Every structure is written in structure tokens, then in C-alpha cells.
Amino acid sequence: MIELGGNIKLVNFEGLEPALLIVVKKVVGNYTKKISESLNEFKSIEVTLVNKENNEIKVKVEANKSYESNAKDKNLFFALDKCLSVILKE
């Protein structure tokens, strides 16, 4: 598990190439900022790479209530974007 900041956790991302991991951290960081501004009492976000083979992502956000989202795509970044954008729209 990789912790960014204290309220952001990346689970199962340890095996990614360093260049990919940098982009994942940037994307998650930018979305977390937007999500924390739009949700009351934002506490934490956990992004899990469920399956590396088909880029399945699961996001769980703790705020005044819990939010969850799942997505998978051939492209890791598209899956990440789909998953985080669903949370942002809620």
C-alpha cells in the first residue's frame, strides 16, 4: 500500500512501472482535491488496483457517508478516470 498525504491510499499499485505510478499519483491527487472540495466532511480515499491484467479499479471514499465505484478498461488511466469521475458526480 502506498500512502499519499495521509488521506489517500493506493492499494496494489506497488508493481507498476515508476513512470506509470507517477501519472497515477497525479491523477488521483487532482481528483482527490476536487472530490474533497465537493463533499462535506471528506475523510479519505482508497484506490485499489483489483486486477492488473484487465485494469480493474475500485475506489472507496469516506466522507459524511461512503461512496464506492468500480471500473475496468484496456487502458489503466481510462479505468481510473471513469471510476473517479463517478465519485465526483455523486
Buried (B, 14 or more C-beta within 10 A) or exposed (E): EBEBEEBBBBBBBEEBEEEEBEBBBEBBEEBBEEBBEEBEEBEBBBBBBBEEEEBBBBBBBBBEEEBEBBBBBEEBBBBBBBBBBBBBEE
